[in-house]
Amino acid sequence: MDSVFVDLYTKYHHDVFQFLFYMVRSREQAEDLVQEVYIRVYKSYHRFEGKSSEKTWLFSIARNVAIDHFRKQKGWKQRIIETFEGTTFQLKDEHPIPEEIALQKEELQLMYRCLDLCTIDQRMVLVMRYIHDLSIAETAKVLNWSEGKVKTTQHRALKALKKYMVDVEVKEGFVRE
């Protein structure tokens, strides 16, 4: 078991950390929650039946750890996450000019700020789908939802994120060229 545990940790600890960081938006809390995930993995690996990939199983545990964390927080239902439509900012030129780089960074920062305005479910779906590249089926398995619910939540999350981004841009006077 020890070598399997080390292998799981080596392969996936960065992905698990990233997922939890996007959920809680605090490096220290994410590090603590990663430890909790791997404690649960160590205690329950003997029950892992292999019906899903190890990554899917780890994200299921990470999801539950995040939910437990939010339940302990005051007002956890108010916390929300951003959507990721348009997060793959591809540079048109191999050598972008500094202004293009600055605009891309501003837009990414805005998106991450607005992610906090989405619901926890929306944030989980967006992080799993667009940051960790899980398929709809894998995301459904992690969340213990139907694929239809994942698709609906993703659609609503993207729509909400877009709205939040526009609202913040208008409020802050951000001008898009």
C-alpha positions as CSV (number, residue, x, y, z in Angstrom):
1,M,0.0,0.0,0.0
2,D,2.8,2.4,0.8
3,S,4.2,2.4,-2.7
4,V,0.7,2.8,-4.2
5,F,0.1,5.7,-1.9
6,V,3.4,7.4,-2.9
7,D,2.5,6.8,-6.5
8,L,-0.9,8.4,-6.1
9,Y,0.6,11.3,-4.3
10,T,3.4,11.8,-6.9
11,K,1.0,11.6,-9.8
12,Y,-1.9,13.7,-8.6
13,H,-1.0,15.9,-5.6
14,H,-0.5,19.0,-7.8
15,D,-3.9,18.5,-9.5
16,V,-5.6,17.9,-6.2
17,F,-3.9,21.0,-4.7
18,Q,-5.0,23.1,-7.8
19,F,-8.6,22.0,-7.5
20,L,-8.7,22.8,-3.8
21,F,-7.0,26.1,-4.3
22,Y,-9.5,27.2,-6.9
23,M,-12.3,26.1,-4.5
24,V,-11.0,27.8,-1.3
25,R,-8.8,30.6,-2.9
26,S,-6.2,30.3,-0.1
27,R,-2.9,28.5,-0.5
28,E,-2.6,27.6,3.2
29,Q,-6.2,26.2,3.4
30,A,-5.6,24.3,0.1
31,E,-2.4,22.8,1.5
32,D,-4.3,21.7,4.7
33,L,-7.1,20.3,2.7
34,V,-4.7,18.3,0.4
35,Q,-3.3,16.7,3.6
36,E,-6.9,15.8,4.6
37,V,-7.5,14.3,1.2
38,Y,-4.5,12.1,1.4
39,I,-5.3,11.0,5.0
40,R,-8.7,9.9,3.7
41,V,-7.0,8.2,0.7
42,Y,-4.6,6.3,3.0
43,K,-7.5,5.2,5.3
44,S,-9.8,4.1,2.6
45,Y,-7.7,2.9,-0.3
46,H,-8.6,-0.7,0.6
47,R,-12.2,0.1,-0.4
48,F,-11.2,1.5,-3.8
49,E,-12.8,-0.9,-6.3
50,G,-11.3,0.4,-9.5
51,K,-14.8,1.2,-11.0
52,S,-13.4,4.6,-11.9
53,S,-9.9,6.0,-12.5
54,E,-7.7,6.8,-9.6
55,K,-7.9,10.4,-10.6
56,T,-11.7,10.4,-10.6
57,W,-11.7,8.7,-7.2
58,L,-9.2,11.3,-5.8
59,F,-11.3,14.2,-7.1
60,S,-14.3,12.7,-5.4
61,I,-12.5,12.7,-2.1
62,A,-11.2,16.2,-2.7
63,R,-14.8,17.4,-3.5
64,N,-16.0,15.9,-0.2
65,V,-13.2,17.5,1.7
66,A,-14.0,20.9,0.1
67,I,-17.7,20.5,0.9
68,D,-16.8,19.6,4.5
69,H,-14.6,22.7,4.6
70,F,-17.4,25.0,3.3
71,R,-19.9,23.5,5.8
72,K,-17.6,24.5,8.6
73,Q,-17.4,28.1,7.2
74,K,-20.0,30.6,8.1
75,G,-22.1,31.5,5.1
76,W,-20.6,28.8,2.9
77,K,-23.7,28.8,0.6
78,Q,-22.8,32.4,-0.3
79,R,-19.4,31.4,-1.7
80,I,-19.4,31.1,-5.5
81,I,-16.9,30.3,-8.3
82,E,-16.2,31.7,-11.7
83,T,-16.9,30.1,-15.1
84,F,-14.3,29.5,-17.7
85,E,-15.7,30.3,-21.1
86,G,-12.9,31.9,-23.0
87,T,-10.2,30.8,-20.6
88,T,-8.0,29.4,-23.3
89,F,-6.4,32.6,-24.3
90,Q,-4.4,31.7,-27.4
91,L,-1.9,34.2,-28.6
92,K,-2.3,35.1,-32.2
93,D,1.3,35.8,-32.6
94,E,4.3,33.9,-31.5
95,H,5.7,37.2,-30.2
96,P,2.9,39.1,-28.7
97,I,3.4,42.7,-27.9
98,P,3.4,43.7,-24.2
99,E,0.0,45.4,-24.5
100,E,-1.6,42.1,-25.6
101,I,0.0,40.2,-22.8
102,A,-1.2,42.8,-20.3
103,L,-4.8,42.6,-21.6
104,Q,-4.8,38.8,-21.4
105,K,-3.5,38.9,-17.8
106,E,-6.2,41.5,-16.9
107,E,-8.9,39.4,-18.4
108,L,-7.7,36.3,-16.6
109,Q,-7.6,38.1,-13.3
110,L,-11.1,39.4,-13.9
111,M,-12.3,35.9,-14.7
112,Y,-10.8,34.4,-11.5
113,R,-12.3,37.2,-9.4
114,C,-15.7,36.6,-10.9
115,L,-15.3,32.8,-10.3
116,D,-15.8,33.6,-6.6
117,L,-19.3,34.9,-7.5
118,C,-20.5,31.5,-8.9
119,T,-22.1,28.9,-6.7
120,I,-19.9,26.1,-5.2
121,D,-21.5,23.6,-7.6
122,Q,-20.7,25.8,-10.6
123,R,-17.2,26.4,-9.4
124,M,-16.6,22.7,-8.9
125,V,-17.8,21.9,-12.4
126,L,-15.8,24.7,-14.0
127,V,-12.6,23.8,-12.3
128,M,-13.0,20.1,-13.1
129,R,-14.0,20.6,-16.7
130,Y,-11.8,23.5,-17.7
131,I,-8.8,23.5,-15.4
132,H,-8.4,19.8,-14.9
133,D,-9.8,18.7,-18.3
134,L,-12.1,16.1,-16.8
135,S,-14.8,14.9,-19.3
136,I,-18.4,15.3,-18.6
137,A,-18.6,11.7,-17.6
138,E,-15.7,11.9,-15.2
139,T,-17.0,15.1,-13.7
140,A,-20.4,13.4,-13.2
141,K,-18.8,10.4,-11.5
142,V,-16.7,12.6,-9.2
143,L,-19.8,14.7,-8.2
144,N,-22.1,11.7,-8.1
145,W,-24.4,13.5,-10.5
146,S,-26.0,12.6,-13.8
147,E,-24.2,13.8,-17.0
148,G,-27.2,15.9,-17.7
149,K,-26.8,17.7,-14.4
150,V,-23.2,18.4,-15.1
151,K,-24.0,19.8,-18.6
152,T,-26.8,22.0,-17.2
153,T,-24.6,23.3,-14.3
154,Q,-21.8,23.9,-16.7
155,H,-24.1,25.9,-19.0
156,R,-25.5,28.0,-16.2
157,A,-22.1,28.5,-14.7
158,L,-20.6,29.8,-18.0
159,K,-23.6,32.1,-18.5
160,A,-23.3,33.4,-14.9
161,L,-19.5,33.9,-15.2
162,K,-20.0,35.9,-18.4
163,K,-22.6,38.1,-16.7
164,Y,-20.4,38.7,-13.7
165,M,-17.5,39.6,-15.9
166,V,-19.5,42.1,-17.9
167,D,-21.0,43.5,-14.7
168,V,-17.6,44.0,-13.1
169,E,-16.2,45.5,-16.4
170,V,-19.0,48.0,-16.5
171,K,-18.7,48.8,-12.8
172,E,-15.0,49.3,-13.0
173,G,-15.0,51.0,-16.4
174,F,-12.9,48.3,-18.0
175,V,-12.7,49.1,-21.8
176,R,-12.4,46.1,-24.2
177,E,-10.9,46.9,-27.6
